Amino acid sequence: MNSPPENPSEADQNPRPERSDAELLTSHINGDPHAFSEIVKRHRDRMWAVALRTLGDPDEAADAVQDAFVSAYRKAESFRGEAAVTTWLHRIVVNACLDRMRRKSVRPVADDELIEAAERDTPIPDHTGEREVSMEVTAALRVLPTDQRAALVLVDMMGYSVEDAAQVLQVPSGTVKSRCARGRAKLAPILSHLRNRSDLSRVSSAKGVELRDG
């Protein structure tokens, strides 16, 4: 009976490095049945967070994310590598949200729905004060035009740089700055009572998010 080799194989010693998003997308285009599922697993939580904060409704957000991933699956060959795969995906998700906002009026969100959704999409420990602030901010965002809301969600709530938000929205950086400024000006009187709340600063995700391939 042959004894097992004393030394592990070279493949075991040097496992294959994790494939980047771009490599996974290429594999998907070339027929790999598992590649796109890996992309979804990597990015669905953040896409869900963007959709929820843009739409303010868990059901609408879930449908928008599903629509976006179906679209990305079918249109993968349209990716030209001019931006990161994450930027491309965010663009599709934001467009799916904006389409829903333009087509129909999103129904009001019940408090328990928003609390449950917030617990799913954010790593921040839950506190009653933060829940209240999050719901007030989400409600206030609904008064903004869709373009201003999308810009503020990306920059102020998700922490993207103006340049990254401009890539996602496919507009110049100056346009993003202008939309954010106008949106903040409209929200200021609505949320003025929250200005001194210590938990207001914790409603957003961490700043400095960068969009890059996995």
Backbone torsions as a table, in degrees:
resi	resn	phi	psi	omega
1	MET	NA	128.8	-177.3
2	ASN	-75.0	135.7	177.2
3	SER	-83.5	151.3	179.8
4	PRO	-65.5	152.6	179.8
5	PRO	-61.4	143.3	-178.3
6	GLU	-69.8	-34.6	-176.8
7	ASN	-106.9	136.6	176.5
8	PRO	-62.7	153.2	-179.0
9	SER	-64.3	161.8	179.1
10	GLU	-62.4	-34.3	179.6
11	ALA	-65.0	-37.8	179.0
12	ASP	-69.0	-36.8	-178.9
13	GLN	-72.2	-30.5	-176.8
14	ASN	-126.1	75.6	179.7
15	PRO	-60.6	151.3	-177.8
16	ARG	-63.0	131.5	179.7
17	PRO	-64.3	152.3	179.9
18	GLU	-59.8	134.3	-179.0
19	ARG	-73.0	145.1	177.7
20	SER	-72.9	166.7	176.4
21	ASP	-58.1	-42.6	-179.0
22	ALA	-63.1	-40.3	178.5
23	GLU	-66.3	-39.7	178.1
24	LEU	-64.0	-40.9	-179.6
25	LEU	-65.2	-40.3	176.9
26	THR	-63.1	-41.6	178.4
27	SER	-63.3	-39.7	177.1
28	HIS	-60.6	-45.8	179.6
29	ILE	-61.8	-33.5	-178.4
30	ASN	-85.5	4.5	173.0
31	GLY	106.4	4.1	177.5
32	ASP	-67.6	117.9	-174.6
33	PRO	-74.8	-11.2	-175.9
34	HIS	-108.4	-13.4	-171.8
35	ALA	-63.2	-45.5	-176.4
36	PHE	-68.5	-32.6	176.7
37	SER	-60.6	-36.6	177.8
38	GLU	-66.4	-39.8	176.7
39	ILE	-61.3	-44.1	179.6
40	VAL	-61.2	-45.5	-179.3
41	LYS	-60.4	-38.8	-178.2
42	ARG	-67.2	-36.2	-165.3
43	HIS	-120.0	-2.6	-173.9
44	ARG	-65.6	-35.6	-178.0
45	ASP	-64.0	-42.9	-179.3
46	ARG	-72.4	-36.6	176.1
47	MET	-63.4	-38.6	176.9
48	TRP	-62.6	-42.7	-179.8
49	ALA	-62.3	-42.8	178.4
50	VAL	-62.5	-45.9	-178.0
51	ALA	-65.1	-42.3	-178.9
52	LEU	-63.6	-43.2	-177.7
53	ARG	-73.7	-26.4	178.0
54	THR	-77.6	-41.6	-175.0
55	LEU	-94.9	-28.6	179.5
56	GLY	73.2	12.5	-177.5
57	ASP	-138.4	120.4	-176.3
58	PRO	-59.5	-41.4	-179.4
59	ASP	-66.3	-45.4	178.8
60	GLU	-63.6	-39.6	179.9
61	ALA	-63.7	-44.2	179.4
62	ALA	-61.5	-42.3	179.7
63	ASP	-66.3	-38.9	180.0
64	ALA	-65.0	-41.9	179.5
65	VAL	-65.6	-41.3	177.9
66	GLN	-62.2	-45.8	178.2
67	ASP	-59.7	-40.7	-177.0
68	ALA	-66.0	-44.0	-179.8
69	PHE	-69.0	-35.3	175.2
70	VAL	-62.7	-43.5	178.7
71	SER	-63.0	-44.1	179.7
72	ALA	-63.2	-39.2	179.0
73	TYR	-60.4	-44.6	-175.6
74	ARG	-77.1	-28.5	-173.8
75	LYS	-108.0	21.6	-176.1
76	ALA	-55.6	-33.8	-178.1
77	GLU	-69.1	-13.7	178.2
78	SER	-78.7	-11.6	178.3
79	PHE	-71.2	123.5	-174.7
80	ARG	-106.4	-0.4	178.6
81	GLY	76.7	13.5	180.0
82	GLU	-78.4	-16.9	175.3
83	ALA	-139.7	171.6	178.1
84	ALA	-65.2	153.6	176.8
85	VAL	-58.6	-37.2	179.4
86	THR	-62.5	-40.0	177.2
87	THR	-62.6	-43.6	178.4
88	TRP	-60.4	-44.7	179.8
89	LEU	-65.7	-44.1	178.6
90	HIS	-59.4	-39.9	-179.8
91	ARG	-61.4	-42.5	-179.6
92	ILE	-66.8	-41.5	179.2
93	VAL	-64.8	-47.1	179.6
94	VAL	-61.1	-42.4	178.9
95	ASN	-63.4	-38.2	177.6
96	ALA	-63.6	-39.6	177.6
97	CYS	-66.0	-46.3	-178.4
98	LEU	-63.7	-37.2	177.7
99	ASP	-61.7	-42.0	179.7
100	ARG	-67.0	-38.9	179.9
101	MET	-65.8	-35.1	-179.3
102	ARG	-76.9	-33.6	-175.1
103	ARG	-77.3	-34.1	-173.7
104	LYS	-149.0	159.7	176.3
105	SER	-85.5	122.5	-178.9
106	VAL	-70.6	133.1	-177.4
107	ARG	-68.5	155.8	178.2
108	PRO	-60.2	150.2	-178.7
109	VAL	-96.4	130.1	174.1
110	ALA	-70.9	146.1	-176.2
111	ASP	-56.0	-44.4	-176.5
112	ASP	-67.0	-30.3	177.3
113	GLU	-65.8	-46.1	-177.2
114	LEU	-67.2	-38.4	178.2
115	ILE	-63.0	-45.7	179.4
116	GLU	-62.1	-42.6	-179.7
117	ALA	-65.8	-41.5	-179.8
118	ALA	-62.5	-37.4	179.0
119	GLU	-65.6	-32.0	-179.3
120	ARG	-74.3	-36.3	-166.8
121	ASP	-102.6	-5.3	-177.8
122	THR	-124.1	138.4	178.9
123	PRO	-80.2	-4.3	-177.1
124	ILE	-71.8	132.9	177.3
125	PRO	-56.4	140.9	-174.8
126	ASP	-81.3	135.2	174.9
127	HIS	-137.3	147.0	-176.7
128	THR	-57.2	-44.0	-179.5
129	GLY	-60.0	-41.0	179.7
130	GLU	-66.8	-36.6	177.2
131	ARG	-60.4	-46.1	-178.0
132	GLU	-62.8	-44.1	180.0
133	VAL	-64.3	-44.7	-179.4
134	SER	-58.2	-42.6	-179.7
135	MET	-67.6	-37.3	179.3
136	GLU	-68.0	-41.0	179.1
137	VAL	-64.8	-44.3	179.9
138	THR	-60.8	-43.6	178.7
139	ALA	-63.5	-40.3	-179.2
140	ALA	-65.8	-35.7	-179.4
141	LEU	-60.7	-25.8	-177.0
142	ARG	-67.6	-16.7	-179.4
143	VAL	-81.2	-11.0	-175.0
144	LEU	-85.9	151.0	169.4
145	PRO	-59.3	155.2	-174.1
146	THR	-58.6	-38.5	-176.8
147	ASP	-68.4	-38.5	178.8
148	GLN	-70.3	-38.9	179.9
149	ARG	-62.8	-45.0	-178.7
150	ALA	-62.0	-42.0	180.0
151	ALA	-64.6	-43.7	-178.9
152	LEU	-67.9	-37.7	178.1
153	VAL	-61.1	-46.7	-177.9
154	LEU	-66.9	-46.0	-173.0
155	VAL	-83.0	-51.2	-172.3
156	ASP	-87.3	-32.1	-176.0
157	MET	-99.1	-36.3	-179.1
158	MET	-96.0	-12.7	174.1
159	GLY	82.0	17.8	178.1
160	TYR	-74.7	150.4	172.7
161	SER	-69.1	160.1	177.5
162	VAL	-58.5	-38.8	-178.3
163	GLU	-65.6	-42.7	178.6
164	ASP	-66.5	-40.6	178.1
165	ALA	-62.9	-37.7	178.7
166	ALA	-63.5	-38.0	176.7
167	GLN	-64.4	-43.3	-179.3
168	VAL	-63.7	-46.0	-176.0
169	LEU	-83.5	-10.1	179.8
170	GLN	58.5	47.0	175.3
171	VAL	-135.4	163.2	177.6
172	PRO	-64.1	154.5	178.8
173	SER	-57.6	-38.1	179.6
174	GLY	-61.7	-33.1	178.2
175	THR	-68.3	-39.9	177.5
176	VAL	-62.9	-45.3	178.8
177	LYS	-59.0	-43.2	-179.0
178	SER	-64.9	-44.0	179.9
179	ARG	-64.6	-40.6	178.3
180	CYS	-63.7	-43.8	-178.6
181	ALA	-62.6	-43.6	179.9
182	ARG	-67.6	-39.3	178.9
183	GLY	-65.2	-43.1	178.5
184	ARG	-63.0	-38.3	-179.8
185	ALA	-63.6	-36.9	179.4
186	LYS	-74.2	-32.9	-178.3
187	LEU	-79.8	-25.7	-173.9
188	ALA	-52.3	-51.6	-179.1
189	PRO	-68.7	-27.1	-179.0
190	ILE	-73.5	-36.9	-175.1
191	LEU	-107.5	15.7	-175.7
192	SER	-60.4	-30.1	-178.7
193	HIS	-71.0	-12.4	179.8
194	LEU	-95.4	-3.1	-169.8
195	ARG	-57.9	-35.4	-176.5
196	ASN	-99.2	9.0	178.6
197	ARG	-77.8	125.6	-177.3
198	SER	-66.8	-24.4	-177.2
199	ASP	-87.7	-2.8	179.4
200	LEU	-62.7	-39.0	-176.7
201	SER	-68.8	-13.6	-177.4
202	ARG	-97.2	0.7	179.6
203	VAL	-69.9	-37.7	-178.2
204	SER	-76.2	162.7	170.9
205	SER	-76.7	171.7	-178.9
206	ALA	-60.8	142.8	178.2
207	LYS	-76.5	168.4	173.9
208	GLY	80.8	22.0	178.4
209	VAL	-67.5	136.3	177.1
210	GLU	-116.0	142.4	176.3
211	LEU	-94.1	120.9	-179.4
212	ARG	-150.4	162.5	175.2
213	ASP	-68.7	149.0	-179.5
214	GLY	-66.0	NA	NA
